[in-house]
């Protein structure tokens, strides 16, 4: 029997995560997006003053404001209420356990929080590829659809950082 190679690196993590079935019409008109990313205004270069201490204070205040805006935006969208669940995620899709079954081909909306340089909320869309009964739960696999490159890269960056953390922890444990 031939061994299949995966196209993308997968990792098991516990994250704030929620999934819901949506209509075919909704998925056609939906593109994955982030919630609470650094505002555009943070990238506007400001001229430094002659006082270096004042410059540092202004930069610190700006960073704190960005953090609070991010936090409030995620809270407004309900990301702070998401239950933590174990998922297996890659740049192409994810796998998770569910108490209720899904139909193959069902379009779904995923709300997930990934901790990159700061926690970011994501709306990601997908289609169910597999749903198998395992004990009292269902193991569900889905592939992402309508996923822009910049979001795929953020997911890849998250996976890479988690793998680095796991390698570091193994080295420390030895």
TORTI-176105 format. One line per field, with one value per residue: residue number from 1; residue in three letters; x, y, z of N, C-alpha, C in turn. Coordinates in steps of 0.1 Angstrom, whole numbers. Each point is the difference from the previous one (the first is absolute). Layout:
N
nr = NUM, ...
rest = ALA, ...
n_xx = X, ...
n_yy = Y, ...
n_zz = Z, ...
ca_xx = X, ...
ca_yy = Y, ...
ca_zz = Z, ...
c_xx = X, ...
c_yy = Y, ...
c_zz = Z, ...
//
This chain:
174
nr = 1, 2, 3, 4, 5, 6, 7, 8, 9, 10, 11, 12, 13, 14, 15, 16, 17, 18, 19, 20, 21, 22, 23, 24, 25, 26, 27, 28, 29, 30, 31, 32, 33, 34, 35, 36, 37, 38, 39, 40, 41, 42, 43, 44, 45, 46, 47, 48, 49, 50, 51, 52, 53, 54, 55, 56, 57, 58, 59, 60, 61, 62, 63, 64, 65, 66, 67, 68, 69, 70, 71, 72, 73, 74, 75, 76, 77, 78, 79, 80, 81, 82, 83, 84, 85, 86, 87, 88, 89, 90, 91, 92, 93, 94, 95, 96, 97, 98, 99, 100, 101, 102, 103, 104, 105, 106, 107, 108, 109, 110, 111, 112, 113, 114, 115, 116, 117, 118, 119, 120, 121, 122, 123, 124, 125, 126, 127, 128, 129, 130, 131, 132, 133, 134, 135, 136, 137, 138, 139, 140, 141, 142, 143, 144, 145, 146, 147, 148, 149, 150, 151, 152, 153, 154, 155, 156, 157, 158, 159, 160, 161, 162, 163, 164, 165, 166, 167, 168, 169, 170, 171, 172, 173, 174
rest = UNK, UNK, UNK, UNK, UNK, UNK, UNK, UNK, UNK, UNK, UNK, UNK, UNK, UNK, UNK, UNK, UNK, UNK, UNK, UNK, UNK, UNK, UNK, UNK, UNK, UNK, UNK, UNK, UNK, UNK, UNK, UNK, UNK, UNK, UNK, UNK, UNK, UNK, UNK, UNK, UNK, UNK, UNK, UNK, UNK, UNK, UNK, UNK, UNK, UNK, UNK, UNK, UNK, UNK, UNK, UNK, UNK, UNK, UNK, UNK, UNK, UNK, UNK, UNK, UNK, UNK, UNK, UNK, UNK, UNK, UNK, UNK, UNK, UNK, UNK, UNK, UNK, UNK, UNK, UNK, UNK, UNK, UNK, UNK, UNK, UNK, UNK, UNK, UNK, UNK, UNK, UNK, UNK, UNK, UNK, UNK, UNK, UNK, UNK, UNK, UNK, UNK, UNK, UNK, UNK, UNK, UNK, UNK, UNK, UNK, UNK, UNK, UNK, UNK, UNK, UNK, UNK, UNK, UNK, UNK, UNK, UNK, UNK, UNK, UNK, UNK, UNK, UNK, UNK, UNK, UNK, UNK, UNK, UNK, UNK, UNK, UNK, UNK, UNK, UNK, UNK, UNK, UNK, UNK, UNK, UNK, UNK, UNK, UNK, UNK, UNK, UNK, UNK, UNK, UNK, UNK, UNK, UNK, UNK, UNK, UNK, UNK, UNK, UNK, UNK, UNK, UNK, UNK, UNK, UNK, UNK, UNK, UNK, UNK
n_xx = 8, -4, 11, -11, 5, 0, -9, -6, 8, -3, -8, 1, -11, -1, -11, -2, -11, -7, -9, -5, -11, 4, -7, -3, -11, 0, 3, -9, -7, 7, 8, 10, -1, 8, -1, 2, 3, 13, -6, -5, -6, 3, -3, -8, 11, 4, 2, 13, -2, 4, -10, 11, -1, -4, 10, 8, -4, 1, 11, 3, -4, 6, 10, -2, -1, 10, 6, -4, 3, 11, 2, -3, 8, 9, 0, 0, 10, 1, 12, -3, -11, 9, -5, 9, 6, 3, 9, 0, 9, -3, 9, -3, 0, -10, 3, -12, -4, -11, -9, -2, -6, 8, -5, 5, 9, -4, -5, 11, -3, 13, -2, 12, 8, 9, 9, 0, 3, -13, -9, -3, -12, -4, -6, -2, 0, -8, 4, -10, 12, -1, -9, 8, -9, 5, -3, 0, 10, 0, 8, 2, 2, 6, -2, 10, -9, 2, 12, 0, 9, -3, -12, 2, 7, -10, -8, 7, 0, -13, -1, 8, -6, -11, 4, 4, -12, -6, 8, -2, -13, 2, 7, -9, -9, 9
n_yy = -12, 10, 6, 7, 10, 6, 9, -1, 7, -11, 6, -8, 8, 7, 4, 13, -8, 4, -9, 5, -8, 3, 9, -7, 7, -3, -13, 1, 6, -10, 8, -9, 3, 10, -1, 13, 0, 3, 11, 4, 7, -13, -1, 10, 3, 1, 13, -4, 2, 12, -2, -8, 4, 12, -2, -5, 10, 8, -7, 1, 13, 2, -7, 7, 11, -4, -4, 11, 7, -7, 1, 13, 1, -8, 8, 11, -7, -1, 4, 9, -3, -1, -12, -5, -3, -13, 6, -6, 9, 3, 4, -13, -3, -6, -7, -4, -1, -7, 5, 8, -7, 0, 6, -9, 10, -2, 11, 4, 7, 3, 1, 6, -2, 6, -4, 11, 12, -2, -3, -8, 6, -11, 5, -14, -2, -10, -12, -7, -6, -1, -9, -5, -9, 6, -11, 10, 2, 11, -7, 13, -1, 11, 4, 10, 9, 7, -6, 13, 2, 13, -6, -6, 11, 6, -9, 1, 13, -1, -8, 8, 10, -7, -4, 12, 4, -9, 4, 12, -3, -7, 11, 8, -8, 1
n_zz = 0, -8, 6, 5, -7, 12, -4, 12, 8, 9, 9, 11, 2, 11, -6, 1, -1, -11, -4, -11, -3, -12, -7, -12, 1, 13, -3, -10, 10, 5, 5, 4, 13, 4, 13, 1, -13, 0, 5, -11, 10, 4, -13, 5, -7, 13, -2, 3, 13, 4, 7, 2, 12, -5, -10, 10, 7, -10, -2, 13, 1, -11, 5, 11, -7, -8, 12, 5, -11, -1, 13, -1, -11, 5, 11, -7, -6, 14, -4, 9, -7, -10, -1, 9, -12, 0, -8, -11, -1, -13, -10, -2, 13, 6, 12, 4, 13, -3, 8, -10, -8, -10, -11, -7, -2, 13, -3, 6, 11, 0, 14, -1, 11, -8, 8, -8, -5, -2, 9, -10, -2, -5, -11, 0, -12, 0, -5, 5, 3, 14, 3, 10, 3, 11, 5, 9, -8, -8, -9, -1, -13, -1, -12, 1, -2, -11, 0, 2, -8, 3, -1, -11, -3, 6, -6, -10, 2, 3, -10, -8, 6, -1, -12, -1, 5, -8, -10, 3, 1, -11, -5, 5, -5, -10
ca_xx = -8, 8, -2, -3, 7, -8, 5, 2, 3, -11, 3, -11, 1, -12, -3, -15, -4, -14, -3, -15, -3, -6, -6, 8, 0, 9, 14, 4, 2, 8, 15, 6, 5, 4, -7, 8, 14, 5, -7, 8, 6, 12, 11, 3, 12, -1, 13, 4, 3, 14, 1, 0, -9, -13, -2, -2, -13, -10, 0, -6, -15, -5, -1, -10, -13, -2, -4, -14, -9, 0, -8, -14, -6, -2, -11, -13, -4, -3, 11, 4, -9, 2, 5, 13, -2, 12, -1, 12, -1, 10, -4, -11, -13, 1, -8, -5, -10, -13, -10, -10, 5, 0, -1, 11, -4, -6, 8, 0, 7, 8, 6, 11, 9, 14, 9, 12, 6, -10, -12, -8, -12, -2, -11, 6, -11, 4, -10, 3, 5, -2, -7, -1, -4, 11, -5, -12, 2, 3, 12, -4, 11, -5, 10, -4, -4, 0, 10, 11, 14, 5, -5, 7, 13, -2, -2, 13, 8, -5, 4, 14, 3, -4, 10, 12, -3, 0, 14, 7, -4, 7, 14, 0, -4, 11
ca_yy = 12, 12, 10, 13, 11, 12, 12, 11, -4, 1, 0, 0, 11, 3, 14, 4, -5, -3, -2, 0, -2, 12, -3, 1, 15, 7, -3, 6, 15, 2, -2, 0, 14, 1, 9, 5, 2, 13, 10, 7, 12, -3, 0, 13, 5, 13, 6, 0, 13, 0, -6, -15, -6, 2, -9, -13, 0, 0, -13, -10, 3, -4, -14, -4, 3, -10, -12, 2, 0, -14, -7, 4, -5, -14, -2, 3, -11, -12, -9, -3, -11, -13, -11, -5, -14, -5, -1, -3, 11, 2, 11, -5, -4, -5, -11, 2, -9, 7, -8, -2, -3, 9, -7, 2, 11, 12, 12, 4, 12, -3, 11, -6, 10, -4, 9, 3, 10, 2, -8, 5, -8, -3, -7, -8, -8, -13, -10, -13, -11, -13, 0, -14, -3, -6, -1, 8, 13, -1, 7, 8, 7, 10, 8, 14, 6, 14, 4, 9, -3, 6, -7, -13, 3, 2, -13, -7, 6, -5, -14, 0, 5, -10, -10, 5, -1, -14, -4, 6, -8, -13, 2, 4, -12, -10
ca_zz = 0, -1, 11, -5, 6, 2, -7, 10, 14, 9, 14, 10, 9, 7, -4, 0, -13, -1, -14, -2, -14, -7, -13, -12, -4, 9, -3, -12, 2, 12, -1, 13, 4, 13, 8, 11, -5, 2, -8, -11, 5, 7, -10, -5, 7, 7, 2, 14, 6, 5, 13, -2, 10, -5, -11, 5, 7, -11, -7, 10, 0, -13, 0, 9, -7, -10, 7, 6, -11, -4, 10, -1, -13, 1, 9, -7, -10, 7, 1, 14, 6, -7, 9, -4, -5, -7, -15, -8, -10, -10, -9, -9, 7, 14, 4, 14, 4, 1, 6, -10, -13, -12, -12, -9, -9, 7, 2, 14, 4, 12, 7, 6, 4, -1, 7, -8, 8, 10, -4, -11, -3, -14, -6, -11, -6, -4, -4, 7, -8, 6, 13, 4, 14, 8, 14, 2, -7, -14, -4, -12, -7, -10, -7, -1, -13, 0, 10, -6, 3, 12, 12, -1, 5, 14, 6, -2, 10, 13, 1, 2, 13, 9, -1, 6, 14, 4, -1, 12, 12, 0, 4, 15, 8, 0
c_xx = 9, -3, -2, 7, -9, 6, 4, 3, -12, 5, -12, 2, -14, -2, -15, -5, -15, -3, -15, -2, -7, -6, 11, 1, 10, 15, 5, 4, 10, 15, 5, 5, 5, -8, 10, 15, 4, -6, 10, 7, 13, 12, 4, 12, -2, 14, 3, 2, 15, 2, -2, -9, -14, -4, -4, -14, -11, -1, -7, -15, -6, -2, -11, -14, -3, -5, -14, -10, -2, -9, -15, -7, -3, -12, -14, -5, -2, 12, 4, -9, 3, 5, 14, -3, 13, -4, 13, -1, 13, -4, -11, -13, 2, -8, -3, -10, -13, -10, -11, 6, -1, -2, 12, -5, -6, 9, 0, 8, 7, 4, 11, 9, 14, 9, 13, 8, -9, -12, -8, -11, -1, -14, 6, -12, 6, -11, 4, 4, -3, -6, -2, -3, 11, -5, -13, 1, 2, 14, -2, 12, -6, 12, -5, -3, 0, 10, 11, 14, 5, -5, 6, 14, 0, -2, 14, 10, -3, 5, 15, 4, -3, 10, 13, -1, 2, 15, 7, -4, 6, 14, 2, -3, 12, 10
c_yy = 12, 10, 13, 11, 12, 12, 11, -6, 2, 0, 0, 11, 1, 15, 3, -2, -3, -2, -1, -2, 13, -5, 1, 15, 8, -2, 6, 15, 3, -3, 1, 14, -1, 10, 5, 1, 14, 10, 6, 12, -2, 0, 14, 5, 13, 5, 0, 14, 0, -7, -15, -6, 2, -9, -14, -1, 0, -13, -10, 2, -5, -16, -5, 3, -11, -13, 1, 0, -15, -8, 3, -5, -15, -3, 3, -10, -13, -10, -4, -11, -13, -11, -4, -15, -4, -2, -4, 10, 0, 12, -3, -3, -3, -11, 2, -10, 8, -9, -3, -2, 11, -9, 3, 11, 12, 12, 5, 13, -4, 14, -6, 12, -6, 10, 2, 9, 6, -9, 7, -9, -2, -6, -7, -9, -13, -9, -13, -11, -13, 2, -15, -1, -7, 0, 8, 13, -3, 7, 6, 6, 9, 7, 14, 4, 15, 6, 8, -4, 5, -7, -14, 1, 2, -13, -8, 6, -5, -15, -1, 4, -11, -12, 4, -1, -15, -6, 6, -7, -13, 1, 2, -13, -11, 2
c_zz = 0, 11, -6, 8, 1, -7, 10, 13, 8, 14, 9, 10, 7, -2, 3, -14, 0, -15, -1, -15, -6, -13, -11, -4, 9, -3, -13, 1, 12, -3, 14, 3, 15, 8, 11, -4, 3, -10, -10, 6, 7, -9, -6, 8, 6, 2, 15, 5, 4, 13, -1, 10, -4, -11, 5, 7, -11, -7, 9, 0, -13, 0, 10, -6, -10, 6, 5, -12, -5, 9, 0, -13, 1, 10, -6, -10, 7, 1, 14, 7, -6, 10, -6, -4, -6, -15, -6, -12, -9, -8, -9, 6, 14, 3, 15, 3, 3, 7, -11, -14, -10, -12, -9, -11, 7, 0, 14, 2, 13, 6, 9, 5, 0, 7, -8, 8, 11, -4, -11, -3, -15, -3, -12, -5, -6, -5, 7, -10, 5, 14, 4, 15, 7, 15, 1, -8, -15, -2, -13, -6, -11, -7, -1, -14, 2, 10, -7, 4, 13, 13, 0, 6, 15, 7, -1, 11, 14, 2, 2, 14, 10, -1, 7, 16, 5, 0, 12, 13, 1, 4, 15, 8, 1, 11
//
